């Protein structure tokens, strides 16, 4: 069996895979262009999920399984994948620790005025007039209560926060005090001091954070997006900030990445821009490959349950 990676992966991971699965042939490429020459013989593809098109799917007649070593699925060519009956799994859940930590680093930075304190330090200013607030007793709304959302909720409870959740199903979730459905989104937003979006991009979530949603938020609220840029109407966000409809936006994901230098998000005191780093961690690849190894055992033996099997008709 040939297993093709459209990324070189690091040497430790390559060696471990070769030692654990000596009967399988692993091919590691710099990118999908280099990978094309091997597609005709490929049974399994390992990808970050942003490089495959319908063209590569049709070039691989033996392809039976795609392992996406990230959680994002918006760029996957699901129509061709579904047509060919190809199994897709992903690395959902491996980001929950770093992304929850990122979220609270930003919440605490805002609540404890870290930027202003650092500026005072730089200019050797001793002033205790910087307004400090607590997150204890505040309300956090978590849009998307999967693995990442649940970890954010767990940390929120440790800080004594009230937790509200939003999902398609509205099912009860541990550490979430109350769940809301789509029809009650604005009611949820109106109740929150911090709104954290961990939503994937689908037809149902496209620009879900629009002018009406921002208008529903508290004037003192902070919006944090660590999900997908396309779930936010960026023009509406800027318009809402200009009108003072909410206080601050922390954005780690954008409609276009890298964020163009001419974008109006840059240089605003009421916007914090970070370069899609919330999920970065030295534990990222080891966790992803642990899921891959579990699924490879199932694939080889034809027995057991796949972790994070994707419904290709829905894209998640």
C-alpha positions as CSV (number, residue, x, y, z in Angstrom):
1,X,0.0,0.0,0.0
2,X,1.3,3.5,-0.9
3,X,0.7,6.3,1.6
4,X,1.4,9.7,0.1
5,X,1.9,12.9,2.2
6,X,1.7,16.2,0.4
7,X,3.9,17.6,3.2
8,X,7.4,16.4,4.0
9,X,6.6,16.0,7.8
10,X,9.5,16.0,10.1
11,X,12.2,13.3,10.3
12,X,11.1,11.9,13.7
13,X,7.6,11.3,12.4
14,X,8.8,9.8,9.2
15,X,11.1,7.4,11.0
16,X,8.5,6.4,13.5
17,X,6.0,5.6,10.7
18,X,8.5,3.6,8.8
19,X,9.5,1.6,11.9
20,X,5.9,1.0,13.0
21,X,4.6,0.1,9.5
22,X,7.5,-1.5,7.7
23,X,5.2,-3.2,5.1
24,X,3.7,0.1,3.9
25,X,5.3,2.4,1.4
26,X,5.5,6.0,2.5
27,X,6.1,8.9,0.1
28,X,6.7,12.4,1.4
29,X,6.5,15.4,-1.0
30,X,7.2,19.1,-0.6
31,X,3.8,20.0,-2.0
32,X,0.9,18.7,-4.1
33,X,2.7,19.6,-7.3
34,X,5.5,17.1,-6.5
35,X,2.9,14.6,-5.3
36,X,1.1,14.4,-8.6
37,X,3.6,12.0,-10.1
38,X,2.7,9.5,-7.4
39,X,-1.1,9.8,-7.4
40,X,-1.8,6.9,-9.8
41,X,-0.3,4.4,-7.3
42,X,-1.6,6.1,-4.1
43,X,-4.1,4.4,-1.7
44,X,-3.9,6.9,1.2
45,X,-3.2,10.7,1.2
46,X,-2.0,12.7,4.2
47,X,-2.7,16.4,3.7
48,X,-3.3,19.6,5.6
49,X,-6.5,19.9,3.6
50,X,-5.8,23.1,1.7
51,X,-4.0,21.8,-1.4
52,X,-6.2,19.1,-2.9
53,X,-8.5,19.9,-5.8
54,X,-10.9,17.7,-7.9
55,X,-8.1,17.2,-10.3
56,X,-5.9,15.4,-7.8
57,X,-8.8,13.2,-6.7
58,X,-9.5,12.1,-10.2
59,X,-5.8,11.5,-10.8
60,X,-5.8,8.8,-8.0
61,X,-7.8,5.8,-9.1
62,X,-6.7,3.7,-6.1
63,X,-7.3,6.4,-3.5
64,X,-9.5,5.1,-0.7
65,X,-8.7,7.3,2.3
66,X,-7.7,10.9,2.9
67,X,-6.3,11.9,6.4
68,X,-6.5,15.6,6.9
69,X,-4.0,16.5,9.6
70,X,-5.9,19.7,10.6
71,X,-9.5,20.4,11.6
72,X,-10.4,22.8,8.7
73,X,-12.2,21.3,5.8
74,X,-13.5,24.3,3.9
75,X,-11.2,23.8,0.9
76,X,-11.6,20.1,0.5
77,X,-13.1,19.0,-2.9
78,X,-16.0,17.1,-1.3
79,X,-18.1,16.7,-4.4
80,X,-15.4,14.5,-6.1
81,X,-14.6,12.8,-2.9
82,X,-18.2,11.8,-2.3
83,X,-18.6,10.7,-5.9
84,X,-15.7,8.3,-5.5
85,X,-16.7,7.1,-2.1
86,X,-13.4,8.1,-0.5
87,X,-13.1,7.9,3.3
88,X,-12.1,11.2,5.0
89,X,-10.9,11.7,8.6
90,X,-9.4,14.7,10.2
91,X,-7.5,15.9,13.3
92,X,-10.4,17.5,15.0
93,X,-9.7,18.0,18.7
94,X,-6.0,18.3,18.7
95,X,-6.2,22.1,18.8
96,X,-8.3,22.3,21.9
97,X,-5.5,23.0,24.4
98,X,-3.6,25.7,22.5
99,X,-6.7,27.4,21.2
100,X,-8.4,27.5,24.6
101,X,-5.2,28.9,26.1
102,X,-5.0,31.5,23.3
103,X,-8.6,32.5,23.9
104,X,-7.9,33.1,27.6
105,X,-4.6,34.9,27.0
106,X,-6.6,37.4,24.9
107,X,-9.5,37.7,27.4
108,X,-7.1,38.3,30.2
109,X,-4.9,40.7,28.2
110,X,-8.0,42.8,27.5
111,X,-9.4,42.6,31.0
112,X,-6.1,43.4,32.7
113,X,-5.1,46.0,30.1
114,X,-1.8,44.4,29.3
115,X,-1.1,46.6,26.2
116,X,-1.5,49.8,28.2
117,X,0.7,48.4,31.1
118,X,3.4,47.4,28.6
119,X,3.3,50.9,27.0
120,X,3.7,52.5,30.4
121,X,6.6,50.3,31.2
122,X,8.3,51.2,27.9
123,X,8.1,54.9,28.8
124,X,8.9,54.4,32.5
125,X,5.5,55.6,33.6
126,X,4.4,54.6,37.1
127,X,0.6,55.0,37.0
128,X,-2.1,52.9,38.7
129,X,-4.9,54.6,36.9
130,X,-5.2,51.9,34.2
131,X,-8.7,50.5,34.6
132,X,-8.6,46.8,35.7
133,X,-11.5,44.4,35.4
134,X,-12.2,40.8,36.4
135,X,-13.5,38.0,34.2
136,X,-15.0,36.4,37.3
137,X,-18.8,36.6,37.1
138,X,-18.7,37.7,33.4
139,X,-20.6,35.8,30.7
140,X,-18.9,34.1,27.8
141,X,-20.8,33.0,24.7
142,X,-19.1,30.1,22.8
143,X,-20.2,29.7,19.2
144,X,-19.3,26.1,18.3
145,X,-19.3,23.7,21.2
146,X,-17.0,21.0,19.8
147,X,-13.8,19.9,21.4
148,X,-12.3,23.4,21.3
149,X,-15.5,25.1,22.6
150,X,-15.8,22.6,25.4
151,X,-12.2,23.2,26.5
152,X,-12.8,27.0,26.5
153,X,-15.9,26.4,28.6
154,X,-13.9,24.3,31.1
155,X,-11.4,27.0,31.5
156,X,-14.1,29.6,31.8
157,X,-15.7,27.8,34.7
158,X,-12.3,27.8,36.4
159,X,-12.4,31.6,36.2
160,X,-15.9,31.7,37.6
161,X,-17.6,32.7,34.4
162,X,-21.1,32.1,33.2
163,X,-21.1,30.0,30.0
164,X,-23.5,30.1,27.1
165,X,-23.2,27.9,24.0
166,X,-24.4,27.9,20.4
167,X,-24.5,24.9,18.1
168,X,-26.6,23.5,15.3
169,X,-28.2,20.8,17.5
170,X,-28.4,22.7,20.8
171,X,-27.5,19.6,22.7
172,X,-26.4,20.0,26.3
173,X,-22.7,20.3,26.8
174,X,-20.6,19.8,29.9
175,X,-19.5,23.2,31.5
176,X,-22.1,25.1,29.4
177,X,-24.8,26.6,31.5
178,X,-27.3,27.1,28.6
179,X,-27.4,26.2,24.9
180,X,-28.9,28.3,22.1
181,X,-30.0,27.5,18.6
182,X,-29.7,29.6,15.4
183,X,-33.0,31.3,15.9
184,X,-31.9,32.6,19.3
185,X,-28.4,33.8,18.2
186,X,-29.1,37.5,18.8
187,X,-30.5,36.8,22.2
188,X,-27.3,34.9,23.1
189,X,-25.1,37.7,21.8
190,X,-27.0,40.3,23.8
191,X,-26.2,38.3,27.0
192,X,-22.5,38.0,26.6
193,X,-19.5,40.0,27.8
194,X,-17.1,37.9,25.6
195,X,-18.2,36.2,22.3
196,X,-15.8,33.5,21.1
197,X,-16.4,32.0,17.6
198,X,-15.0,28.6,17.0
199,X,-17.4,27.9,14.1
200,X,-16.3,26.1,10.9
201,X,-17.2,27.6,7.6
202,X,-20.2,26.0,6.0
203,X,-23.2,27.2,4.0
204,X,-25.0,27.6,7.3
205,X,-22.3,29.6,9.0
206,X,-21.2,31.8,6.1
207,X,-21.1,35.4,7.4
208,X,-23.2,34.4,10.4
209,X,-21.6,37.2,12.3
210,X,-23.2,40.0,10.2
211,X,-24.4,43.5,10.9
212,X,-27.5,42.2,12.8
213,X,-25.4,40.0,15.0
214,X,-22.9,42.7,15.9
215,X,-25.8,45.1,16.6
216,X,-27.1,42.6,19.1
217,X,-23.9,42.6,21.2
218,X,-23.3,44.6,24.3
219,X,-21.5,47.9,23.8
220,X,-18.9,46.6,26.3
221,X,-18.5,43.2,24.7
222,X,-15.4,41.7,23.1
223,X,-15.6,39.5,20.0
224,X,-12.9,36.8,19.5
225,X,-12.7,34.8,16.2
226,X,-10.5,31.7,16.2
227,X,-12.8,29.6,13.9
228,X,-12.9,30.6,10.2
229,X,-12.6,34.1,8.7
230,X,-15.5,33.6,6.3
231,X,-18.0,33.2,9.1
232,X,-17.6,37.0,9.7
233,X,-18.8,39.8,7.5
234,X,-15.6,41.9,7.9
235,X,-17.2,45.1,6.5
236,X,-20.0,44.8,9.0
237,X,-17.6,44.2,11.8
238,X,-15.7,47.5,11.0
239,X,-19.0,49.3,10.6
240,X,-20.2,48.1,14.0
241,X,-17.0,49.1,15.7
242,X,-17.2,52.5,14.1
243,X,-20.6,52.9,15.5
244,X,-19.5,51.7,19.0
245,X,-21.9,48.7,18.9
246,X,-19.3,46.6,20.7
247,X,-15.9,47.4,22.3
248,X,-13.2,45.2,20.8
249,X,-12.4,42.5,18.3
250,X,-9.6,39.9,18.6
251,X,-9.1,38.3,15.2
252,X,-6.9,35.3,14.5
253,X,-8.5,34.3,11.2
254,X,-9.5,36.3,8.2
255,X,-11.4,36.2,4.9
256,X,-8.0,36.6,3.1
257,X,-4.8,35.4,4.6
258,X,-2.2,36.7,5.0
259,X,-4.1,39.9,5.9
260,X,-3.2,42.5,3.3
261,X,-1.2,45.5,4.6
262,X,-3.9,47.8,3.3
263,X,-6.7,46.2,5.3
264,X,-8.5,48.5,7.7
265,X,-8.1,46.0,10.6
266,X,-4.4,47.1,10.9
267,X,-3.7,49.9,13.2
268,X,-7.0,50.1,15.0
269,X,-6.9,50.4,18.8
270,X,-10.2,48.4,19.0
271,X,-8.9,45.4,16.9
272,X,-6.2,42.9,17.9
273,X,-4.8,41.1,14.9
274,X,-2.8,37.9,15.2
275,X,-1.5,35.8,12.3
276,X,-3.6,32.6,12.5
277,X,-1.5,31.3,15.4
278,X,-4.1,30.2,18.0
279,X,-3.7,26.5,17.2
280,X,0.1,26.5,16.9
281,X,1.8,24.2,19.4
282,X,4.8,21.8,19.5
283,X,2.2,19.1,20.3
284,X,0.3,19.7,17.0
285,X,1.8,17.1,14.7
286,X,2.4,14.4,17.3
287,X,-1.3,14.6,18.3
288,X,-2.4,14.6,14.6
289,X,-0.2,11.6,13.8
290,X,-1.5,9.7,16.8
291,X,-5.0,9.9,15.3
292,X,-3.6,8.9,11.9
293,X,-1.9,5.8,13.4
294,X,-5.1,4.8,15.1
295,X,-7.0,5.1,11.9
296,X,-4.3,3.4,9.9
297,X,-4.6,0.3,12.1
298,X,-8.4,0.3,11.5
299,X,-7.8,0.8,7.7
300,X,-5.3,-2.1,7.5
301,X,-7.1,-4.5,9.7
302,X,-10.7,-3.6,8.6
303,X,-11.8,-3.6,12.2
304,X,-12.5,-0.9,14.8
305,X,-13.8,2.7,14.8
306,X,-12.2,5.5,12.9
307,X,-11.5,8.7,14.9
308,X,-13.1,11.8,13.4
309,X,-14.7,10.2,10.4
310,X,-16.2,13.0,8.2
311,X,-19.6,13.1,6.6
312,X,-18.4,14.1,3.1
313,X,-21.9,15.2,2.1
314,X,-21.9,17.8,4.8
315,X,-18.1,18.6,4.9
316,X,-17.7,18.0,8.6
